[in-house]
Amino acid sequence: MILLAQTGTELAVVIGIVIAIFFGLIALAVFARYFRLWIQSKSTGAGISIFDLLGMTFRRVSPAVIVRSKIMAVQAGLGDETGITSKALEAHYLAGGNVPLVIRAIIAAHKAKMVELDIKLAAAIDLAGRNVLEAVQTSVYPKVIDCPARGSGRDSLDGIAQNGIQLKVKARVTVRANLRQLIGGATEETIVARVGEGIVSAIGSAKSHGDVLENPDSISKTVLSRRLDSQTAFEIVSIDIADVDVGENIGARLQADQAEADMRVARAKAEGRRAMAVAEEQENIARIEESRAKVVQAEAEVPKAIAQAFREGTLGIMDYYKLRNIRADTDMRSSIARAGTGGTDKGGTAA
């Protein structure tokens, strides 16, 4: 019995030693894996412990990314009081964000002392798909946009003054990123479109192209007063007119085209009146011929009337000869008249 008790005790001791060695190896492996990161965190004051690093592994977060990002923030003077904690960095990592890029953007904004950017806004911009570091750089160092944009297929913005002269303008727009409106704000294309519209409208409001050529800055002032950067991701710093060229006399060309159109309309109306006059002339000729036919028909009734008068005794032979003499005298006078005027009598009929 004593031997069995000693054997059980020795077995329990061996099992205890094995378990201790096993956990010791696990602890050693964990310590060896995270020792370098823990030393870096400890030496820089990042405040990330071994257990935090182990928990990151279980949560499928890259400890190296979090530790190095936190160290960058601490070295730049951004501690937990600014909201840059390991928990916040882990949350952004798990959301699919670019943690080192966000930290670099916050550090750049902090060093520039011109842009207010915290971890929440930077993380939101990054998750929205925008390059937050590039946005901060654009906010610190303004960006110049050509108007019209390069590659748009247009060499200039064309506007027409009130006197009809075309002006071709090239402009450069200096913009600064507006971080507060970067999420949901319009992009560069909207800025270019609005500035182009404003320049064309400003030229159209000028009474003469000479006024624009004398004071090109009047276009810039007019466009800037319209707040074209509203609801965009940028703030317009300045609009500079790079070049102004005189184009065609559009007003004169339009007037010439209008005159040509008016002349064609007048010709069409004159042709219509001529056709109506010709038609009326033909109608009058037809009426004349109809009247002549009626005259011939009436003259054909005269012999019948004379014969009827002879039968009734109301007309004697002497009266008939007198009538013939009068007709002959009338025909003679008509012949003399025609000979004197050189005309012809188309309406004459035989007796």
C-alpha positions, 0 to 999 in steps of 0.5 A: 500500500505504501508503495502504491501511494508513493507511485501515485504521488510520483505520477501526479508530480510528473503530470504536474511538471509536464503541464507546467512545461507545456504552459511554460512553452506556450508562454515562451512562444507567445512571449517570443512572438510578441516580445519585439512589438511589446518592447517597441510599445513599452519603450515608446510609451504606446501602452500596448501590453502582451495581453493586448497583442494576444487579444489582437491575434484572436480578433484577427487584427494585425498586431504589427500594424496597430503597434506601429501606427500607435507608435507613430501617433505617440511619437508625433505627440498624439496620445490617447487624449486625442482619441487615438487609442488601440481600440479605435485603431483596431475598430478601423482595421476591422472595418477595412480601413487603412490604419497607417494612412489615417495616422499619417494624415492626422500627423500631417494635419497636426504638424501643419496646424492649419487643418482640424482632423480627428480620428473619427473624421479621418476614419470616416473619410478613409472608409468613404474611399477617399485618400485622406492623406492626399486630402490633407496635403491638398488642404495644406498645399492648394491644388491648381485645376485647369479650366477647361480641364486637360483631355476634355477636347476643348482648348478654351471657354468660349463666351460672347459679349453683348456686342457679338464678339466671341472671347476665348478664355483659359483659367486656372482655379486654385482649390483647397480640400474641405475636409468637412465636406469631403464625404458626399461633396462634389469632385473636381469635375463639378468645380470645372463645370461651375467655373466654366459656366460662371466665366461664360455668363460673366462674358455674356454680361459684359456690354463690350468685349473691350471691357473684358480685355481691359479688366480680365479680373472682373471675370474672376471677381464675378465668378468668385462672388457666386460661391461655386464651391458650395456642396463640393469637397473643395474651397476655391482660393482664387480664379486666375485668367491665364489667357484671353483671345478674341474669336469671331464676330458671332453677332455680325454672322448672325445678322448676315444669316438673318438678313439672308433668311429675310431675303429668302422669305421676301423672295418667296412672298414676291413669287407668291404675289407674281403667281397670283397676278399671273393667275388673275391675268389669265382669269381676266383674259378668260372673261374677255373671251367670254364677253366677246363670245356674248357680243358675237352671239348678240350680233347674230340675233340682229339679222333675225330681228331685221327679218322679223321687222320686215315680215311685220311691216315695222321696217321698210326697205329705205330704213334698211338701206339707211341702217346699212349706210350707217353701219358702213360709215361706222366701219369706215371711221373705225378703219381710219382710226386703226390706220391712224393708231397702227392698232388692230381691232380684234373685236370687229365683226362682219356685217 
